Protein backbone atom coordinates (compact mmCIF):
# COMPACT_ATOMS: atom_id res chain seq x y z
CA UNK A 1 0.00 0.00 0.00
CA UNK A 2 1.44 3.37 -1.04
CA UNK A 3 0.39 6.72 0.39
CA UNK A 4 1.03 10.13 -1.12
CA UNK A 5 1.95 13.36 0.75
CA UNK A 6 -0.79 15.31 2.51
CA UNK A 7 -3.40 16.17 -0.10
CA UNK A 8 -5.68 18.46 1.86
CA UNK A 9 -6.47 20.02 5.21
CA UNK A 10 -10.10 20.97 5.83
CA UNK A 11 -11.61 23.82 7.84
CA UNK A 12 -15.29 24.18 8.67
CA UNK A 13 -16.03 27.91 8.36
CA UNK A 14 -18.91 30.10 9.46
CA UNK A 15 -18.60 32.54 6.56
CA UNK A 16 -16.70 31.84 3.35
CA UNK A 17 -16.41 35.55 2.61
CA UNK A 18 -14.57 36.22 5.86
CA UNK A 19 -12.27 33.21 5.42
CA UNK A 20 -11.49 34.08 1.80
CA UNK A 21 -10.67 37.65 2.83
CA UNK A 22 -7.93 36.18 5.02
CA UNK A 23 -6.58 33.17 3.09
CA UNK A 24 -7.11 34.45 -0.47
CA UNK A 25 -6.99 38.23 -0.26
CA UNK A 26 -4.41 38.68 2.51
CA UNK A 27 -2.22 35.57 2.32
CA UNK A 28 -2.55 35.34 -1.46
CA UNK A 29 -3.66 31.73 -1.86
CA UNK A 30 -5.32 30.95 -5.19
CA UNK A 31 -8.83 29.52 -5.48
CA UNK A 32 -8.57 26.35 -7.59
CA UNK A 33 -12.05 24.90 -7.05
CA UNK A 34 -15.44 26.11 -5.85
CA UNK A 35 -18.24 23.55 -5.64
CA UNK A 36 -21.49 22.64 -3.93
CA UNK A 37 -21.35 19.25 -2.22
CA UNK A 38 -24.07 16.68 -2.87
CA UNK A 39 -26.49 16.17 0.09
CA UNK A 40 -26.01 12.40 0.00
CA UNK A 41 -22.23 12.81 0.15
CA UNK A 42 -22.51 15.22 3.08
CA UNK A 43 -24.66 12.76 5.00
CA UNK A 44 -22.40 9.77 4.30
CA UNK A 45 -19.12 11.56 4.97
CA UNK A 46 -20.01 13.34 8.19
CA UNK A 47 -23.31 11.83 9.36
CA UNK A 48 -25.09 15.16 9.08
CA UNK A 49 -28.85 15.63 8.61
CA UNK A 50 -30.03 15.15 5.00
CA UNK A 51 -31.09 18.79 4.74
CA UNK A 52 -27.52 20.02 5.40
CA UNK A 53 -25.95 21.97 2.54
CA UNK A 54 -22.28 22.68 2.01
CA UNK A 55 -20.10 24.76 -0.30
CA UNK A 56 -16.39 23.93 -0.52
CA UNK A 57 -13.69 26.29 -1.78
CA UNK A 58 -10.19 24.88 -2.32
CA UNK A 59 -7.11 27.09 -2.26
CA UNK A 60 -3.48 26.45 -3.05
CA UNK A 61 -0.25 28.37 -2.71
CA UNK A 62 2.36 27.57 -5.36
CA UNK A 63 4.64 25.66 -5.34
CA UNK A 64 3.01 23.76 -2.47
CA UNK A 65 0.82 20.81 -3.46
CA UNK A 66 -1.30 20.58 -0.29
CA UNK A 67 -4.73 22.19 -0.65
CA UNK A 68 -6.54 24.23 1.99
CA UNK A 69 -10.24 23.33 1.82
CA UNK A 70 -12.78 25.74 3.32
CA UNK A 71 -16.25 24.24 3.79
CA UNK A 72 -19.27 26.30 4.83
CA UNK A 73 -21.99 24.00 6.13
CA UNK A 74 -25.55 25.29 6.27
CA UNK A 75 -26.80 25.21 8.92
CA UNK A 76 -23.52 25.33 10.82
CA UNK A 77 -22.85 25.22 14.53
CA UNK A 78 -21.87 28.26 16.58
CA UNK A 79 -19.33 26.10 18.42
CA UNK A 80 -15.66 26.47 17.52
CA UNK A 81 -13.46 23.42 17.98
CA UNK A 82 -10.76 25.37 19.84
CA UNK A 83 -12.24 28.17 21.91
CA UNK A 84 -10.50 31.48 22.52
CA UNK A 85 -6.93 30.69 21.51
CA UNK A 86 -4.51 27.82 21.06
CA UNK A 87 -5.23 25.76 24.23
CA UNK A 88 -2.39 23.64 22.98
CA UNK A 89 -2.63 20.85 25.53
CA UNK A 90 -5.93 19.53 24.15
CA UNK A 91 -5.55 16.66 21.67
CA UNK A 92 -6.32 17.12 18.01
CA UNK A 93 -5.42 19.33 15.07
CA UNK A 94 -4.07 22.54 16.54
CA UNK A 95 -2.72 24.99 13.97
CA UNK A 96 -1.61 25.67 10.43
CA UNK A 97 1.60 27.58 9.81
CA UNK A 98 2.87 29.93 7.12
CA UNK A 99 6.47 30.91 6.40
CA UNK A 100 6.94 34.60 5.65
CA UNK A 101 9.93 36.74 4.76
CA UNK A 102 9.11 39.70 7.07
CA UNK A 103 7.18 38.76 10.21
CA UNK A 104 7.13 42.33 11.56
CA UNK A 105 5.39 43.60 8.41
CA UNK A 106 2.86 40.76 8.60
CA UNK A 107 2.21 41.49 12.27
CA UNK A 108 1.67 45.20 11.65
CA UNK A 109 -0.57 44.62 8.64
CA UNK A 110 -2.82 42.05 10.32
CA UNK A 111 -3.02 44.06 13.55
CA UNK A 112 -4.20 47.06 11.53
CA UNK A 113 -6.91 44.82 10.06
CA UNK A 114 -8.03 43.95 13.64
CA UNK A 115 -6.84 40.35 13.60
CA UNK A 116 -5.81 39.21 17.07
CA UNK A 117 -2.47 37.69 18.00
CA UNK A 118 -1.97 35.58 21.13
CA UNK A 119 1.77 36.14 20.76
CA UNK A 120 3.48 39.03 18.94
CA UNK A 121 6.70 38.18 17.10
CA UNK A 122 9.36 36.59 19.31
CA UNK A 123 12.69 35.03 18.41
CA UNK A 124 14.00 31.61 19.41
CA UNK A 125 16.44 28.99 18.13
CA UNK A 126 14.66 25.73 17.31
CA UNK A 127 16.34 22.47 18.23
CA UNK A 128 15.67 21.06 14.74
CA UNK A 129 17.12 23.71 12.37
CA UNK A 130 20.50 25.52 12.25
CA UNK A 131 19.09 29.06 12.37
CA UNK A 132 16.94 31.30 14.53
CA UNK A 133 13.22 31.76 13.90
CA UNK A 134 10.94 34.67 14.66
CA UNK A 135 7.31 33.61 15.11
CA UNK A 136 3.92 35.11 15.89
CA UNK A 137 0.64 33.33 16.64
CA UNK A 138 -2.58 34.68 15.19
CA UNK A 139 -6.16 33.61 15.80
CA UNK A 140 -7.74 33.60 12.38
CA UNK A 141 -11.37 33.23 11.29
CA UNK A 142 -13.37 30.76 13.39
CA UNK A 143 -10.60 30.60 16.02
CA UNK A 144 -8.22 28.78 13.69
CA UNK A 145 -4.70 29.18 15.07
CA UNK A 146 -2.37 30.39 12.31
CA UNK A 147 1.34 30.41 13.06
CA UNK A 148 3.48 32.85 11.10
CA UNK A 149 7.24 32.41 11.19
CA UNK A 150 10.29 33.95 9.59
CA UNK A 151 13.54 32.06 9.20
CA UNK A 152 16.31 34.45 10.24
CA UNK A 153 18.40 33.77 7.14
CA UNK A 154 18.61 35.78 3.90
CA UNK A 155 17.52 32.93 1.61
CA UNK A 156 13.83 33.93 1.50
CA UNK A 157 14.53 37.52 0.49
CA UNK A 158 14.15 36.80 -3.25
CA UNK A 159 10.46 35.88 -2.93
CA UNK A 160 8.24 38.51 -4.59
CA UNK A 161 5.55 38.28 -1.90
CA UNK A 162 5.71 38.30 1.88
CA UNK A 163 4.17 34.84 2.20
CA UNK A 164 6.82 32.29 1.20
CA UNK A 165 4.92 29.03 1.66
CA UNK A 166 2.03 27.19 3.29
CA UNK A 167 4.32 25.19 5.56
CA UNK A 168 2.94 22.70 8.08
CA UNK A 169 0.03 21.53 10.21
CA UNK A 170 0.51 21.09 13.96
CA UNK A 171 -1.28 18.44 15.99
CA UNK A 172 -1.25 17.73 19.72
CA UNK A 173 -1.32 14.04 20.63
CA UNK A 174 -1.78 12.13 23.85
CA UNK A 175 1.02 9.66 23.11
CA UNK A 176 3.75 10.44 20.58
CA UNK A 177 4.86 6.82 20.19
CA UNK A 178 1.32 5.72 19.31
CA UNK A 179 0.89 8.62 16.89
CA UNK A 180 4.15 7.76 15.11
CA UNK A 181 3.07 4.13 14.89
CA UNK A 182 -0.18 5.23 13.25
CA UNK A 183 1.25 7.68 10.73
CA UNK A 184 4.49 5.84 9.93
CA UNK A 185 3.92 2.13 10.51
CA UNK A 186 0.26 1.87 9.50
CA UNK A 187 -0.28 4.67 6.98
CA UNK A 188 3.25 4.54 5.57
CA UNK A 189 4.33 8.16 5.97
CA UNK A 190 7.94 9.01 6.83
CA UNK A 191 9.28 10.06 10.22
CA UNK A 192 11.74 12.85 9.45
CA UNK A 193 12.85 13.34 13.06
CA UNK A 194 11.74 13.30 16.69
CA UNK A 195 13.22 15.16 19.65
CA UNK A 196 12.53 16.31 23.20
CA UNK A 197 12.75 20.10 23.19
CA UNK A 198 15.04 22.19 25.32
CA UNK A 199 13.23 23.19 28.52
CA UNK A 200 11.09 26.28 28.00
CA UNK A 201 11.94 26.67 24.30
CA UNK A 202 8.32 26.92 23.10
CA UNK A 203 6.51 27.97 26.29
CA UNK A 204 5.57 31.29 24.62
CA UNK A 205 4.31 29.57 21.50
CA UNK A 206 2.45 26.68 23.13
CA UNK A 207 1.22 28.68 26.15
CA UNK A 208 2.69 26.10 28.53
CA UNK A 209 3.92 26.78 32.08
CA UNK A 210 7.63 26.48 32.96
CA UNK A 211 8.76 22.90 33.42
CA UNK A 212 6.47 21.43 30.76
CA UNK A 213 8.25 18.69 28.81
CA UNK A 214 7.55 18.85 25.09
CA UNK A 215 8.27 16.00 22.68
CA UNK A 216 7.82 16.64 18.98
CA UNK A 217 8.15 14.78 15.69
CA UNK A 218 7.87 15.74 12.04
CA UNK A 219 5.90 13.47 9.69
CA UNK A 220 6.08 13.78 5.91
CA UNK A 221 6.39 11.83 2.70
CA UNK A 222 9.81 13.22 1.74
CA UNK A 223 8.18 15.84 -0.46
CA UNK A 224 9.20 19.48 -0.14
CA UNK A 225 6.03 20.69 -1.88
CA UNK A 226 3.53 19.18 0.60
CA UNK A 227 2.67 20.25 4.12
CA UNK A 228 4.43 18.39 6.88
CA UNK A 229 2.60 17.23 9.99
CA UNK A 230 4.26 18.25 13.26
CA UNK A 231 3.18 16.24 16.30
CA UNK A 232 3.48 17.49 19.88
CA UNK A 233 3.17 15.56 23.13
CA UNK A 234 3.11 17.63 26.33
CA UNK A 235 3.81 16.39 29.85
CA UNK A 236 0.82 18.44 31.04
CA UNK A 237 -2.09 16.41 29.79
CA UNK A 238 -5.18 17.82 28.15
CA UNK A 239 -8.46 16.42 26.91
CA UNK A 240 -9.52 14.98 23.60
CA UNK A 241 -11.31 17.27 21.18
CA UNK A 242 -12.71 14.32 19.23
CA UNK A 243 -16.29 14.95 20.32
CA UNK A 244 -16.27 18.55 19.02
CA UNK A 245 -13.79 18.30 16.12
CA UNK A 246 -16.57 17.38 13.72
CA UNK A 247 -18.60 19.45 11.28
CA UNK A 248 -20.74 21.46 11.45
CA UNK A 249 -18.61 22.77 14.38
CA UNK A 250 -16.11 25.38 13.22
CA UNK A 251 -12.36 25.10 12.78
CA UNK A 252 -9.69 22.62 11.67
CA UNK A 253 -11.25 19.19 11.53
CA UNK A 254 -9.64 16.86 8.95
CA UNK A 255 -6.52 15.97 6.99
CA UNK A 256 -6.67 13.93 3.75
CA UNK A 257 -4.24 11.60 1.98
CA UNK A 258 -4.42 9.73 -1.32
CA UNK A 259 -3.62 5.99 -1.28
CA UNK A 260 -3.35 3.40 -4.03
CA UNK A 261 -5.22 0.52 -2.37
CA UNK A 262 -8.05 1.59 -0.12
CA UNK A 263 -9.49 -1.90 0.33
CA UNK A 264 -6.19 -3.31 1.59
CA UNK A 265 -5.85 -0.40 4.00
CA UNK A 266 -9.34 -1.01 5.36
CA UNK A 267 -8.35 -4.59 6.17
CA UNK A 268 -5.33 -3.27 8.04
CA UNK A 269 -7.52 -0.89 10.05
CA UNK A 270 -9.80 -3.78 10.96
CA UNK A 271 -6.84 -5.80 12.26
CA UNK A 272 -5.45 -2.83 14.18
CA UNK A 273 -8.80 -1.89 15.73
CA UNK A 274 -8.85 1.53 14.09
CA UNK A 275 -12.35 2.99 13.83
CA UNK A 276 -13.71 3.74 10.36
CA UNK A 277 -16.10 6.64 10.89
CA UNK A 278 -17.57 6.67 7.38
CA UNK A 279 -17.32 5.00 4.02
CA UNK A 280 -16.30 3.87 1.65
CA UNK A 281 -18.20 6.70 -0.05
CA UNK A 282 -18.26 7.29 -3.81
CA UNK A 283 -17.58 10.97 -4.54
CA UNK A 284 -17.02 13.29 -7.43
CA UNK A 285 -14.87 16.38 -6.86
CA UNK A 286 -13.51 19.06 -9.15
CA UNK A 287 -9.97 18.36 -7.97
CA UNK A 288 -9.90 14.57 -8.28
CA UNK A 289 -12.93 13.54 -10.33
CA UNK A 290 -14.39 10.17 -9.36
CA UNK A 291 -12.99 8.91 -6.06
CA UNK A 292 -13.72 6.54 -3.20
CA UNK A 293 -13.08 7.73 0.36
CA UNK A 294 -13.21 6.65 3.96
CA UNK A 295 -12.82 8.70 7.12
CA UNK A 296 -11.04 7.17 10.09
CA UNK A 297 -10.27 8.21 13.63
CA UNK A 298 -6.60 8.93 14.21
CA UNK A 299 -4.61 8.20 17.39
CA UNK A 300 -5.96 11.23 19.27
CA UNK A 301 -9.45 11.19 17.80
CA UNK A 302 -8.67 13.43 14.82
CA UNK A 303 -10.47 12.84 11.53
CA UNK A 304 -8.30 11.51 8.70
CA UNK A 305 -9.71 10.97 5.22
CA UNK A 306 -8.10 8.44 2.88
CA UNK A 307 -9.13 8.19 -0.76
CA UNK A 308 -8.27 6.57 -4.08
CA UNK A 309 -9.29 7.56 -7.59
N, C-alpha and C positions, 0 to 999 in steps of 0.2 A: 504494500500500500504506500503510495507516494502522496505527500501533501505539499502544496505550494505555499509561498509566503502569505502573510496576512492580506486577505482580499479587501476587507471592509470592516469599519467600526461604525456601529449604529447608535444614533441619539434620538430619543423620543422628545419632540419639541412642542412647546405650547403655541408657538406662532412662527411659521416659516419665514415671514417677513423679517422679524427681529433676528432670527438666527442667520439668515442670508446677509443681513446688514453687517453682521460680525464676520462670518467665515468667508463670504464672497467679496463684499465691498471693502472691508477693512483688511483682512488677511490676504485677499487676492486669489482665493481658490476659484477654480473654474467649474461652472455647472456643466456636467457631462450627460446627465439624464434627469428627466422630470416626468414622473408617471403616477397614475392613480392605481392603487393596488386593488386586486379583485377581492370582493367580500369573502368568498369561499377561502381564498388564500389567507386572508387576515385571521379568519376563525381557526383554520387548521394550524397556522404557524404559532399563534399566540393565545389561542383559546379565548378569544374575545367574542362578545355578543355579535350575532349575524348582522345587526344593523350598523356596526362600526365601520367607518370609512377611514381611509388613510391615503395621504399623498406623500410620496418619497422623492426627495431631491438628492442627487449624488454629486459630490464635488471632488475634484482632484487637484493636486498641486504638483506640476511637473518639476523634476523628473520622477517624483515618487509614484509608485504604482498603487498604493493602498488608497481606497476610496473612503471618504467621509460621507455617510448616509444620514440625512436628516429626515425623520418621518413625523408628520403631524397627524396624529390620530384624532378622529372626531366621532363621539366626544372623547376628550382626554381628561385625565385626572388632574387635580390641582396639587397632587403630592409630588415633590421632587425626591429623587432617589437618595441624594446626599443633601441634607438640609444645612443651609447657612455656612458653607465653607467646606474645606477639605475633609475634616473628621477622618484623618488618614488611618486610624486604627481599625475601622470597620472594614470587613472583608468584602471584596468585590472590585469591579472596575473603578478606578479612582480618578484618573486624569488623562488628558491628552497633552502633548507637549510640542512646541514649535521652536525651531532654532532661528534666531534672528541675528542680524549683523550689528545692530545698535539698540541694546535693551533700554537705554535711557530715553531714546526717542520714542520707542514703542510705549514705554511707561507714561511719558508726558502726553502722547497723543490719545491713549485710551483713557487716561484720567480726565482729560478735557472733554471726552465724550461720555463721562459719568460712569464708566465701568469701574468696578470696585476690585482692588487688590487686597488680598490677605497678607501679602508680603511685598514691599517695594523691592527694587533690585538690591541684591546682596551678593558678595563675592565669596567663593569658597574653592577649594582644590579637591576635586573628586578623587576617590581612591582608584578609579578605573580608567582615567585618561591622564596624559602627561602635561596638562595645561589647566589653568584656572578657568572657572566658569562664573558668569554673573547671571543670576536668575531672579525672576519675579513670578509671583503666583496670582493669577487673575481668576475671579469668579465670573464666568461668561453667562450667556443666556441659559435659563433653566438650571442655574447652580452648577453648571458643568465647570469643573476645575480645569483651567488651561495654563499649563506652565509655559513660560517664555524664557529662553536662555540664550546667552551669547557666549561663544567660545572665545576666550581672551587670547586669540591668535589672529594674525593678519590675513589668514587664508580665505576668509569669507568676504573680504572687502570688495572683490570684483563682482559680486552679485548685484544686478541692477535694482533689485527691490530689497526692502528691509527684511522681509520674511524669506529665509534661505530654504527651509524645508519643513514639511510635516514630519515630525521625527519619531516619536514613540508614544506608546500607551502604557500607563502605569496601573498596576493592579496590586491590591493588598491581599495577602493570603494568610490563612491560619497556620499552615505548615508548608514551609518552602520545599522540603524534600518531597512531599506528596504532590505539590504543584509541578515540580520538575519531572517527576515520574509521569504525570499526566501529559504534559506538553511535549516532553522529549521521548519517553519510552513508549507511550501509547499512540500519541498523534504523529510522532516522527519529526518534530521540529528540532532545531539545534540549540544546545546550551552553549552560548558564547563564553560566559564566565559567571562565577558566583563568588561573593566575598561577604565578610562581615565588616561593616563600615567602622571607621575610626569614631571613637566615642564623641557624640555631640555634633558630628559633621553636618547632618541634615535636620537638626532639631528645628531650625527656623523654617525649613521647607515643609517638613512633615508635621509641624506643630506638636512635637513630642517633648515631654519633660526631660531634664538632664538625667543621664543614667540609663536611658532607653537603648537597648541593644537592637540594632537594625541589620538584618541580613538581606541581601539583594542578589538577584540573578537576572541576566539578560537572555531572552529567548528570541530566536530568529530562524530564518531559513537561509543564512549566508547570502543575503540579497540586499545590497546597499539601497535599492530603490523602494523597499517595502518598510513599513513601520516595524520596529522591534517592540517586544513586549517586556517591560521591566517589572519583575515581581519583587514585592517587599514583604518580609515577615518581621513584625515588631514584638519585642519581649512584653510590652504592655498589650494585653489582648483586648480585642474589640468584639463586635457582634456581627453576625452574618447579615448582609443586605439582600439575601436571596428572595425574601418574601416581598420586598418592595422594588427590586431591580427588574421589573417586568412592565411592559407597556399595558395600559396607557399612562402609567406613571412617567415622570419626566426626567431625562438625563441619560447618561451613558448606560446602555443595557446589553450590548451584544457585540462580540467579534465574530468574523466569518472567515473560513478558509476553504479553498477548493481542494478536493481529493480526487484520486483517479479510480477508486473502488469503494463506493459507499457501502455496498452490501457486506463486503469483507470487514469493514470497519465496524459496522453494526454488530456483527458477530463478536468482535473483540470487546465491544462495550458490554454485551450481554455477559461474557465470561468475567469481565472485570467488575461487574455490578455498577456500571455507570448508567445513570438514569437518562433515558431518551424522553425529552419533554414533548416533542412533536415530530411527526413525520414517519416515513418519508412522504413529502408533499411535492407534487408536480407543480412547477412554477414557470412563468414566462416573464423575463425581465428585459429591459432595454439593454442592459450591460452584457448579459450572458445568454440571452435567448432562452431556449428550453432548458430547464435544469430540474434536478431532483435534490431535495434538501431535508436534513433533519436538524433539530435543535437539541443539544444535550446540556446537562448541568455539569459545569466544571468543578474543580476540586474545592472551591470556596463558594459554590452555588451560583457562579456567574453563568450567563447564557452564552453558549458557543454554537454557532451554526456551521455545519459542514455540508458541502454540496458538490455535485458532479454535473457535467453537462457535455 
